Amino acid sequence: MFEDLVASLRSVWETEKDVGLHEPIFIGNEEKYVGEAIRSTYVSSVGPFVDRFEEDIASYTGAKKAVAVVNGTAALHISLLLAGVRENDEVLLPSLTFAATANAVMYCGAIPHFVDSEYETLGIDPINLRQYLDEISDQEGGVTINKKTKRRISVILPVHVFGNPCKIDQILEIAKDFKLEVVEDAAESLGSTYRGQHTGTFGLLGAISFNGNKIVTTGGGGAILTNEEELGQMAKHLTTTAKVPHRWEYVHDQLGYNYRMPNINAALGCAQLEQLESYLVFKRELFGKYKNALNGQKGVRLMQEGNSAKSNYWLQALVFDQKINKDDLLNLFHESGLGCRPAWKPLHKLPYLADSPKSSMLNTELLVDRVINLPSMQIN
């Protein structure tokens, strides 16, 4: 039943080669800058490319401070700590996300508390979230408490899924009403904006990923974004093992983390950022081609940016009106040379997270059987 759909989407790619889901592309100054880093011998966590990369990220996103770290999970971990997440706190996050979002919460000794997603953006459903918090929480001394577990709920951790901005303005309103901080998981959304503001800069802090499959890569890497100068300085301090600067002494004033991005990775990132605008143009053009290919196809839509949002279209996603046999469809895609993938298994279904508190997961459990990611890589 999916043959026509697969054939239409395969026609988008004017090549007989197999097309993967996503791969990095290196056609700029990557070799030049990495070579400079090697020749300088500054290949670890100190060097001019790290400083430049942080400045470039801050300038591009509009954040007052960007701190480069080893991966997006580390960026989330430190962001949550700086937002005040402590042991036995609960952090509200979607179940429809990559495991790293919940893992970062657990690194803080906190409890992931899963909330439902919505069909439009695949992000947190703000209407359901407000109703849920009204039902399960109380205010005690300016703190939001889960009435059932008696634990503090401290942070909302929204995710901009596949690069599509969630309804962050509504989430911020909920956070204000319930006295919660917001930390954004913007791992996938470099280049995405909401009402003209870059994702990851709405909350107290935000986290970006530069993993090998992201729109811009440093091999492995991430960044913490914040508009609070003091938080930015503390983020840099904590990710540098909390070492007090000194010409020769080793003094660490608190528990720190060896999370700084190496200079050699930052060199790669500087070259990648120079090409980001061309990547975004390609992604948007690919979205248009897929949309045209779906013309006349019933029961399925292509995930697209919502009102007031501009997506980087990092990964193109199909959303079906009804539950599909994913294995049958994925087999057809792969036989046709398209390396498609399903959405993540909902986190509340994973064994190590199964006992976590959660709201109704109605939309999440429907969506997981209806979402397929299409190849979104750029071919030279």
MIMAR-118251 format. One record per residue (C-alpha): x, y, z. Coordinates in steps of 0.001 Angstrom, whole numbers, plus 500000, padded with zeros to 6 digits. Example, Ala and Ser with C-alpha at 12.3 -4.5 7.8 and 13.67 -1.06 7.14 Angstrom:
! MIMAR-118251
+--------+--------+--------+
:      u :      v :      w :
+--------+--------+--------+
: 512300 : 495500 : 507800 :
: 513670 : 498940 : 507140 :
+--------+--------+--------+
***
This chain:
! MIMAR-118251
+--------+--------+--------+
:      u :      v :      w :
+--------+--------+--------+
: 500000 : 500000 : 500000 :
: 503042 : 502291 : 500417 :
: 504643 : 501693 : 497014 :
: 503380 : 504922 : 495411 :
: 504429 : 506971 : 498432 :
: 507937 : 505513 : 498459 :
: 508324 : 505981 : 494699 :
: 507245 : 509626 : 494934 :
: 509705 : 510383 : 497715 :
: 512518 : 508476 : 496001 :
: 512079 : 510672 : 492942 :
: 513237 : 513673 : 494972 :
: 516789 : 512318 : 494883 :
: 518333 : 512610 : 491427 :
: 520843 : 509827 : 492033 :
: 520845 : 506058 : 491871 :
: 523040 : 505858 : 494969 :
: 521651 : 504979 : 498359 :
: 520807 : 508060 : 500418 :
: 521384 : 507970 : 504173 :
: 519413 : 509767 : 506841 :
: 522075 : 512386 : 507516 :
: 525827 : 512784 : 507112 :
: 528224 : 515688 : 507630 :
: 529509 : 517574 : 504622 :
: 532992 : 519120 : 504510 :
: 533479 : 521448 : 501567 :
: 534839 : 524568 : 503226 :
: 537797 : 525433 : 505431 :
: 537610 : 522325 : 507621 :
: 540971 : 520841 : 506598 :
: 542647 : 524242 : 506663 :
: 541492 : 525144 : 510178 :
: 542068 : 521688 : 511643 :
: 545550 : 521746 : 510130 :
: 546206 : 525118 : 511753 :
: 545098 : 523724 : 515110 :
: 547415 : 520719 : 514730 :
: 550391 : 522848 : 513725 :
: 549786 : 525182 : 516661 :
: 549890 : 522141 : 519029 :
: 546804 : 523599 : 520753 :
: 544572 : 520602 : 520189 :
: 543051 : 520206 : 523650 :
: 540653 : 522440 : 525617 :
: 542629 : 525675 : 525241 :
: 543240 : 527492 : 521982 :
: 542134 : 530307 : 519681 :
: 539563 : 528241 : 517806 :
: 537639 : 527499 : 521019 :
: 537403 : 531211 : 521774 :
: 536435 : 532000 : 518191 :
: 533833 : 529255 : 518064 :
: 532170 : 530476 : 521263 :
: 532111 : 534032 : 519934 :
: 530690 : 532875 : 516601 :
: 527946 : 530798 : 518258 :
: 526979 : 533647 : 520573 :
: 526896 : 536091 : 517672 :
: 524852 : 533787 : 515453 :
: 522253 : 532852 : 518077 :
: 522076 : 536250 : 519745 :
: 522980 : 534765 : 523122 :
: 525118 : 536918 : 525397 :
: 527305 : 533945 : 526229 :
: 528090 : 530607 : 524601 :
: 530275 : 527989 : 526280 :
: 531635 : 525189 : 524091 :
: 531603 : 521693 : 525616 :
: 532271 : 518103 : 524587 :
: 528694 : 517203 : 523620 :
: 525081 : 518280 : 523868 :
: 524410 : 516046 : 526868 :
: 527153 : 517782 : 528844 :
: 525613 : 521113 : 527836 :
: 522242 : 519964 : 529191 :
: 523774 : 518597 : 532393 :
: 525517 : 521852 : 533300 :
: 522529 : 523940 : 532205 :
: 520253 : 522003 : 534550 :
: 522692 : 522344 : 537452 :
: 522949 : 526100 : 536875 :
: 519153 : 526364 : 536671 :
: 519011 : 525043 : 540220 :
: 518124 : 521385 : 539662 :
: 519088 : 519388 : 542714 :
: 518917 : 515803 : 543910 :
: 515330 : 514452 : 544094 :
: 513893 : 517381 : 542127 :
: 511514 : 516558 : 539303 :
: 512130 : 517983 : 535827 :
: 509307 : 518110 : 533297 :
: 510285 : 516944 : 529818 :
: 508710 : 515220 : 526826 :
: 508882 : 511457 : 526460 :
: 509223 : 511896 : 522689 :
: 512907 : 512813 : 522607 :
: 516372 : 511287 : 522537 :
: 517482 : 509499 : 525726 :
: 520149 : 512132 : 526444 :
: 517466 : 514610 : 527517 :
: 516402 : 512389 : 530408 :
: 519947 : 511188 : 531105 :
: 521101 : 514753 : 531783 :
: 518334 : 515097 : 534370 :
: 519470 : 511911 : 536083 :
: 523103 : 513075 : 536112 :
: 521878 : 515790 : 538497 :
: 520338 : 513156 : 540772 :
: 516925 : 514431 : 539699 :
: 513825 : 512607 : 538450 :
: 512587 : 512827 : 534832 :
: 508852 : 513595 : 534880 :
: 507396 : 512951 : 531439 :
: 504672 : 515059 : 529833 :
: 502772 : 514634 : 526584 :
: 503627 : 516044 : 523169 :
: 501420 : 517626 : 520522 :
: 500859 : 516860 : 516851 :
: 501644 : 520290 : 515431 :
: 505258 : 520700 : 516600 :
: 505980 : 517278 : 518184 :
: 507128 : 519294 : 521210 :
: 505556 : 519607 : 524666 :
: 501808 : 520174 : 524499 :
: 501352 : 523425 : 526474 :
: 497579 : 523028 : 526917 :
: 497938 : 519559 : 528394 :
: 500906 : 520678 : 530467 :
: 499006 : 523503 : 532169 :
: 496016 : 521276 : 532912 :
: 498308 : 518581 : 534257 :
: 500195 : 520945 : 536568 :
: 496895 : 522344 : 537863 :
: 495908 : 518797 : 538819 :
: 499117 : 517420 : 540332 :
: 500925 : 520357 : 541931 :
: 500674 : 522717 : 544900 :
: 502556 : 525900 : 545728 :
: 504441 : 525848 : 549016 :
: 506555 : 528865 : 549910 :
: 506999 : 529860 : 546278 :
: 507975 : 526336 : 545263 :
: 505967 : 523941 : 543095 :
: 505466 : 520569 : 544774 :
: 504174 : 517339 : 543245 :
: 501242 : 516498 : 545529 :
: 501742 : 512759 : 545081 :
: 505516 : 512406 : 545427 :
: 506073 : 515479 : 547662 :
: 509085 : 516334 : 545528 :
: 509918 : 519788 : 544190 :
: 509294 : 520380 : 540488 :
: 512016 : 522825 : 539489 :
: 512445 : 523010 : 535711 :
: 510604 : 522558 : 532411 :
: 512898 : 521090 : 529743 :
: 511248 : 521555 : 526326 :
: 512766 : 520039 : 523188 :
: 512740 : 521534 : 519682 :
: 512178 : 518213 : 517929 :
: 513971 : 517606 : 514608 :
: 514781 : 521336 : 514555 :
: 511149 : 522483 : 514692 :
: 510583 : 525142 : 517371 :
: 508058 : 524139 : 520017 :
: 505516 : 526629 : 521399 :
: 508126 : 528121 : 523659 :
: 506182 : 531307 : 524418 :
: 503322 : 529331 : 525957 :
: 505750 : 527143 : 527877 :
: 507442 : 530244 : 529303 :
: 504059 : 531532 : 530501 :
: 503385 : 528230 : 532261 :
: 506831 : 528310 : 533836 :
: 506209 : 531809 : 535165 :
: 502801 : 530893 : 536595 :
: 504177 : 527793 : 538337 :
: 507491 : 529387 : 539364 :
: 509634 : 527045 : 537279 :
: 512807 : 527681 : 535328 :
: 513074 : 526795 : 531641 :
: 516115 : 525061 : 530140 :
: 515807 : 524438 : 526390 :
: 517019 : 521315 : 524666 :
: 517886 : 522997 : 521374 :
: 520290 : 520197 : 520419 :
: 518758 : 519769 : 516972 :
: 517724 : 523331 : 516206 :
: 520768 : 525444 : 515342 :
: 519429 : 527894 : 512770 :
: 515812 : 527710 : 513984 :
: 513942 : 530733 : 515330 :
: 510644 : 531570 : 516985 :
: 509253 : 535064 : 516492 :
: 512675 : 536023 : 515152 :
: 514569 : 534819 : 518240 :
: 516912 : 531857 : 518088 :
: 515917 : 528681 : 519885 :
: 517906 : 528006 : 523022 :
: 517868 : 531685 : 524051 :
: 514357 : 531903 : 525523 :
: 514931 : 530002 : 528746 :
: 517436 : 530673 : 531488 :
: 519852 : 528433 : 529574 :
: 519821 : 526349 : 526418 :
: 521862 : 523500 : 524967 :
: 522955 : 522882 : 521361 :
: 524585 : 519745 : 519932 :
: 527278 : 519536 : 517268 :
: 527293 : 515757 : 517011 :
: 528314 : 514224 : 513693 :
: 524701 : 513993 : 512518 :
: 523709 : 517600 : 513307 :
: 523339 : 520445 : 510816 :
: 526756 : 521753 : 511924 :
: 529255 : 519355 : 513456 :
: 532450 : 519497 : 515475 :
: 532669 : 515703 : 515451 :
: 531411 : 515594 : 519004 :
: 530491 : 518789 : 520764 :
: 527875 : 521052 : 522217 :
: 527316 : 524534 : 523585 :
: 525574 : 526138 : 526534 :
: 523683 : 529330 : 525695 :
: 522597 : 531957 : 528193 :
: 521771 : 535649 : 528364 :
: 522970 : 535843 : 531968 :
: 526632 : 536843 : 532042 :
: 527223 : 535409 : 535508 :
: 525716 : 532062 : 534512 :
: 527908 : 531993 : 531426 :
: 531017 : 532558 : 533513 :
: 529969 : 529842 : 535949 :
: 529249 : 527443 : 533056 :
: 532774 : 527949 : 531756 :
: 534207 : 527486 : 535263 :
: 532292 : 524278 : 535995 :
: 533144 : 522759 : 532623 :
: 536834 : 523494 : 533188 :
: 536929 : 521223 : 536277 :
: 536175 : 524268 : 538459 :
: 539870 : 525153 : 538337 :
: 540788 : 528569 : 539711 :
: 543052 : 530315 : 537178 :
: 546704 : 530349 : 538261 :
: 550014 : 530187 : 536428 :
: 551033 : 526915 : 538090 :
: 548872 : 525958 : 541078 :
: 546076 : 523376 : 540830 :
: 543225 : 524748 : 542911 :
: 539643 : 523611 : 542331 :
: 537005 : 525426 : 544383 :
: 534091 : 523011 : 543901 :
: 533025 : 519875 : 542065 :
: 533764 : 520504 : 538405 :
: 533527 : 518630 : 535119 :
: 536049 : 517962 : 532388 :
: 533609 : 519074 : 529699 :
: 535426 : 521718 : 527650 :
: 535478 : 521352 : 523858 :
: 538969 : 520679 : 522441 :
: 540484 : 523303 : 520161 :
: 540790 : 520828 : 517282 :
: 537033 : 520183 : 517373 :
: 536313 : 523894 : 517579 :
: 538435 : 524425 : 514456 :
: 536128 : 522068 : 512594 :
: 533116 : 523936 : 514003 :
: 534381 : 527347 : 512902 :
: 534608 : 526108 : 509318 :
: 531185 : 524498 : 509522 :
: 529555 : 527671 : 510847 :
: 530857 : 529572 : 507837 :
: 528621 : 527329 : 505700 :
: 525551 : 527199 : 507921 :
: 523471 : 529572 : 505816 :
: 524014 : 527451 : 502701 :
: 523051 : 524335 : 504680 :
: 519826 : 526026 : 505758 :
: 519018 : 526940 : 502160 :
: 519520 : 523314 : 501101 :
: 517332 : 522017 : 503946 :
: 514505 : 524375 : 503016 :
: 514765 : 523478 : 499337 :
: 514646 : 519783 : 500238 :
: 511534 : 520404 : 502308 :
: 509899 : 521982 : 499261 :
: 510817 : 519019 : 497063 :
: 509424 : 516522 : 499551 :
: 506261 : 518581 : 499927 :
: 505739 : 518608 : 496163 :
: 506359 : 514853 : 496026 :
: 503613 : 514322 : 498617 :
: 501072 : 516266 : 496578 :
: 498032 : 514027 : 496183 :
: 499139 : 511556 : 498840 :
: 496371 : 511124 : 501392 :
: 496679 : 510334 : 505080 :
: 500155 : 511751 : 505515 :
: 501762 : 515161 : 505956 :
: 505265 : 516527 : 505970 :
: 506308 : 518058 : 509276 :
: 506615 : 521805 : 508798 :
: 507308 : 524905 : 510825 :
: 504410 : 526361 : 512793 :
: 503118 : 529907 : 513020 :
: 505826 : 532440 : 513960 :
: 508457 : 529676 : 513704 :
: 511304 : 529179 : 511264 :
: 512722 : 525668 : 511238 :
: 516200 : 524618 : 510205 :
: 514530 : 521462 : 508813 :
: 517411 : 519413 : 510176 :
: 515427 : 516200 : 509709 :
: 512411 : 515957 : 507435 :
: 509617 : 513932 : 509027 :
: 506455 : 512278 : 507754 :
: 503459 : 512250 : 510106 :
: 500664 : 509812 : 509232 :
: 497024 : 510319 : 510158 :
: 496732 : 506762 : 511425 :
: 498960 : 504051 : 512870 :
: 501074 : 502398 : 510181 :
: 503074 : 499212 : 509908 :
: 506452 : 500895 : 510323 :
: 508485 : 497797 : 509555 :
: 506767 : 497276 : 506209 :
: 507228 : 500914 : 505244 :
: 510839 : 501092 : 506409 :
: 511654 : 497921 : 504479 :
: 510265 : 499515 : 501322 :
: 512226 : 502700 : 501915 :
: 515474 : 500827 : 502468 :
: 514909 : 498602 : 499448 :
: 514522 : 501780 : 497399 :
: 517804 : 503166 : 498751 :
: 516363 : 505650 : 501251 :
: 517800 : 505288 : 504747 :
: 514686 : 506323 : 506676 :
: 514299 : 505918 : 510439 :
: 511403 : 505805 : 512911 :
: 511033 : 508271 : 515758 :
: 512578 : 507364 : 519106 :
: 510979 : 504821 : 521375 :
: 509154 : 506972 : 523983 :
: 511395 : 507352 : 526999 :
: 508715 : 506310 : 529478 :
: 508741 : 502922 : 527717 :
: 512442 : 502313 : 528360 :
: 513120 : 499919 : 531266 :
: 515339 : 502272 : 533280 :
: 512774 : 505088 : 533022 :
: 509553 : 503075 : 533276 :
: 508919 : 504043 : 536917 :
: 509307 : 507768 : 536319 :
: 506268 : 509971 : 536973 :
: 504301 : 510878 : 533878 :
: 501156 : 512520 : 532596 :
: 498829 : 510883 : 530115 :
: 500937 : 509875 : 527118 :
: 498030 : 509658 : 524663 :
: 499518 : 511808 : 521909 :
: 503035 : 510484 : 522411 :
: 501969 : 506860 : 522090 :
: 499949 : 507656 : 518991 :
: 502727 : 509680 : 517382 :
: 505433 : 507073 : 517839 :
: 503602 : 504759 : 515436 :
: 503029 : 507509 : 512886 :
: 506346 : 509352 : 512474 :
: 509081 : 508450 : 509973 :
: 512221 : 510515 : 509327 :
: 513253 : 510942 : 505695 :
: 516821 : 511274 : 504376 :
: 517925 : 514848 : 504966 :
: 521574 : 514783 : 503964 :
: 523289 : 516993 : 501421 :
: 524992 : 515262 : 498519 :
: 528006 : 516848 : 496801 :
+--------+--------+--------+
***
